Amino acid sequence: AYSLHAGVTETNKYIDTVPVFVANVLPDLQAPVDGAMEPIVKVAALKYLLIFRNQLTKEQLLGVLPLVVQHLSSSNYVVYTYAAVCFERILSMRSIAFTKTDVQPFAESVLGRLFVLIHQNGSTAEKISENDYLMKAVVRLLVVNRDANVGLAGEVINQLNKLLEIVHKNPSNPKFNHYVFEALGTIIRNGKGNAQLLNQIESMLFPTFQAILQLDITEFMPYVFQLLSQLLVYHTEPGIPPLYSQMLPPLLQFTVWESHGNIPALVSLLDAYLVKGAAQIVANKQLTPILGIYRKLIGSRMNDQHGFDLLSSIMDNVPAADLFEYMTNIFFLILTRLKSSRTPKFTYAFVRFLSMTFVLQRPGLSADDILGTVDSIQPLLFRDLLNSVIMPTLEELLSPEDRRLLAVGFVTLLTKSQIMLTDGYLPCWNGLLTSLGSMLKQPLAQAPGAELDGEVYLADVEEAGYQVSYSRLTTLDRKRPDPLAAIQDARPFVVQALSQFKASPAVARIPPDALALFP
C-alpha cells in the first residue's frame, strides 16, 4: 500500500526493498553531492528513500539522515528540494518516534541552511515564498527539537520575522505563509514558563504584528490573533499586561469581526483576555462590548458555535455578580434563535453549553440560577426546553467526550437542583431519566484518533490563491481545561450520583414511575 503522505506501508513479501536500498541506492546517496553524478540520479535515490522509508529501522534511518542533510547543500534546486521533503517526511513518521536527541547534532546547521535556501530564491515576496517544502522542513525540525529550540530561538525568530516582513507585502503562497506561522507557534510554545524568551519574542515580533493588523492583511490576521492568544496566556503575572490592554479596544470593534476567518482566532484571543483579567475587563467597562460581540455571533447561523464558545468563556471567568444584570438578555437571545431559526448545530451547542454550566456549578451560576433566569422570561419555560430541545438531543449519537459531558451535566441538574423538585418540574424526571438511560446505552459516535505525543499535523492549505478563512495553527497548545478529566466513563458517575440522591430525603418528592428508573 502506498500514499503520497505516508509512503509505502506494505510490500510484497517476495520483494525485499531494504537490500535493494543498501546495494543500489545508498551508494548514490554517499557519493559527493555536487560531484560527477547526474542530479537526476541523486533525485531518484532520495525519492526511493522517501517512498520506502517505512521499511527501514530507526537505526538505519538515523544512519542515512546525515546523508539527506548533506544534499541540502546541493546547488541543484530539485535535489535540495527533494532532500528537504525527504528530511521532513522521515521526521514525521508515526511508526518511529524521533526525538530532540536524534536531531540536535545537526539542528542548528540545518535550520541555517534551510533559511539560506529560502532567501536564495530571490528577494521578492513571490520568490521568497516559492518553495514551501523548505519552510515545512523548518517547522518539522523545530517540532522534533522541542525545548532544545530555546538556545536557537533568537536567531530563528529573527529569520522568521524577516520572512514575515517580506511576504506580508504580497501574500502569494498560502502553504509557505502557513508554515511560517506554524514555526513561530512552535518557538512560542517552547517559551512556556520562560519569561525572558517570551519577552524577546514579543519585542521582536510585535512591530511586524502591528503592521499586519494596521494594514489589514486579512490573510495573516487570524494567524496573528492565534499567536497573541498563546503569548498572552503564557504570561504568569496577575492581570492583563499593559501592552495587551492597549490592544483590546480595537479588537472590540465590529469591523474586525466582519471577516469570517478572524472569528475563531478572535474568540480564542478574547478567551485569553478573560482568563487573564476578567475583573480588569469589567472595571474598564469592556464587558458590554464583548457581550455585543456575543449577540452578533449567536444570531449568525455560520458563527453561532463561536458565540457559545465566547459565552462559555464569559460564564467561566466573569464574576457572577457582574453578570447578573445581563443574564436575562443572554438567554433571551438564545431562546429567540431557538424559536426563529433553530438548527441541529445550534441546538447541540446550546445543550452542551448548558451541560458545562451545570458541571461547573459556579457560585451565582448554579443550575438553579440558570433555571430561574430562563423561567423569569416565561414561567416554566425551562420545562418546555427540557421536553422539546434537551431530551431529544440527549438521545442522539454522541462522541465519547460529549456523552460524558451531557451525562454528568444533566445528572448534576437532577441531583443538585431544588427547582427540579418543585411541582412544575417533577413530571420531567421520568423523561429526563429515560433520555439519560438511552444516551448511555447508545453506541458511541466515532471519536477522532488520538494525536501522538509530539506529532503535529501540518495542514495543507489550498494552493490556488488565498481563501480568507480560518486555518488553525497546530503547533499551539491552547486547549481549554477539562473539568471532567478525572471521569473517563460517565456511567459509574451517573449510577453513583443517583444512588446518593436516592438515599437522601429529597427522593420522597420523586414520582414513583421516575423512581423505578433509578439504578
Disulfide bonds with the S-S distance in Angstrom:
none
